[in-house]
């Protein structure tokens, strides 16, 4: 058989009387052409009881390649979406909405006809003060209000604006709101037309609770004829929409468009009808008396009875209708006639069981109490007609037999109705049980992956498919879907994997499962709840019109699945977080090496192993980078981090797999080695690591060099815990650092004293800075050609309260480690400038220069230039009277930045001297680009001038280079007359050293100057 068109239905929901009723009209028409029904929910999964004036923000073109045209319920999609469908050749028909900016056929239940009948009915009851209550922002409610107003005008009544009560929504709560407003206004009306049944139900309840007698005090008519309105007290008179006819007409119009017919873009209306019950003041259909007349209807024979019952129940007899054949209906009607004739004649009547079986074809079609009463009334009228035909209406015995027969028939119909209700209740409980099972499976996603769709096995769904948005570059790509799972009950299996465009979802084999002849449609829900948007769920199953809109099980399953996916994502995030925290607790985030805690755990294991087997030797090497702070300060923390990562990499590649490298913090690393036989293995490893770590690093466009000071603590029986091992390695490392860069040392007990001394010095030094214990000593700098004192170098000393006067070598390294060097440097500069101001007029005036040493940290500190300006201003010192002495090793870490700083300082008039020249790593090419005024030759060269020709030639080279660059040359450490004579002969311009004077306090230096002048 040729496959017919696939009709796409866009709707906010697919359950309930309205939406289910429309689908009920659509499905037979689609089935008649062997088509398929693709129902796409445009509201987020799990949404219910929502009134919306604007279309939902649904934009996904899901299943477009499977759909030939769309039927749209209300404003389920915006006009941009629908226009795009039309532009791609998919015609559109809209039900109950008529957007101004989209041309297409529309189908409406005729709101006007039903409301006109309702308003006229109230007027015929004698009402003149008739109100209207409804949510008039909705288009269909506006039309109903217009029909109400037009009818009043047609009867000569001007509509009173004060009798319009806006409900604010389409729910029962809106009706309650309107009722309270009516009561507050003194109940100005005697009747009210209500825009829809939920509003009417809420209004009636509130008025009744307020003591109103309905319909005496207020007659009420609703709109929609919802299930249950007939069971209210009083039963609700309402307007019935022919939803099945509306849906069928929409399919017919769309089919004509698909066939290429030019269907006008105009409204097509289907009349609505008034259903009279009790709330308007009428007896209502639940009364067994004939409505509006006490005379019984004449129902003469079986054929007339059958035709009348079929007409009342809207059956299409004698044609087949939903599995009920005309022969079965005819047999049931004939059985009723036979039972009544037997009663008239006094013959034997059928037993209860026989009668019940005979009545089943009719009982199966009686689906409401109103239908039961209607059929009962027809049977009663038929019994009376039979009596009239035999002339026995006055015979009380015959009348009693007929009434008894009618009673038996009524009982059987009531029993059948009870059976139907019990079956419905059982079906409902089964559905609730299924919903419970599905909920439990989806909400326990930690036990079973909800994406497998295994939970569908507990339902009657024929098939399904789950598609999730793929995540690319941290964002969901909503142009396609990853097909996670396809479920097919008939095949008893799953298919997973693959990706498809949104327009092609679900795969064709899933759409093929939707057999409309079996009452199945393809349902697609957007897996979006709140801000969480996962993708699409497609299910093949029946319409669920008996459930309220938004309460359909498929809609709820989609919501539960969305929540389960969210829950699963949260669990995965928690697992990842747990793994992250676990790793963070054990590993350094920057380098990926074990951290201090993890290293000590491994050390604990190594110590336990060595305790069991003494041959398993172990040792800890503690590494501290020399010059790391300079890299951090000069090139920035990012470059410092890169350096640490590279150090970590070099450590790992130079260790055995059984060894452990760790970062303890800052620029401190540790290495644990085990299972070595040669006791020289740890020192040998230290030398190898130092060589490897000393190779240049290329960072931020600059080659930099660092080295490592390494302390070694070999494992020993005396160690009781890891803290002792780490303490001894630390002591050895500081001992190595005190011997200069790139040194290593094996722990010895004597090193403890040195470590304790460092700690003591650190604490005392902080106290010294706060309590004026620091002193400046001054050593003269002499102009060699004249012997005149041209300046002095300020050198720090510490007047310790218990240890006496301490030289810089005893505390400056500790100051650098504890970051006190900046405070020391600033204090020296301030004190030197203050002293220079006192001497300015006494020792040579402006030609006298004060030299101050600048440490690595002080130079690279971002406030050095500001600090210099502040000290000059505070001391009222001319910038030309200040000399900053900087070692070549400091400026070579970042020559470009150093050049900028030196240029700024020179521009201020400050002189720059390169201290200890020749002892560090430098580039002559770099030096020629720097702004400085003098070179200071280190004492290590001067002390060998008279004994080493090689040293003499090196000094000669430095002097020659300095003269060629127009620089002053200062010879440091002159202690012997022969050394003085040598530096003069080589061309040095200035000198300083013990030959002239040791560093002395300020008053002694003043006396020294006076003595020199008096010679």
Order of alpha helices (4+ residues) and beta strands (2+ residues): beta-alpha-beta-beta-alpha-beta-beta-alpha-beta-alpha-beta-alpha-beta-alpha-beta-beta-alpha-beta-beta-alpha-alpha-alpha-alpha-alpha-beta-beta-beta-beta-alpha-beta-beta-alpha-alpha-beta-alpha-alpha-beta-beta-alpha-beta-beta-beta-alpha-beta-alpha-beta-beta-beta-alpha-alpha-beta-alpha-alpha-beta-alpha-alpha-beta-alpha-beta-alpha-alpha-beta-alpha-beta-alpha
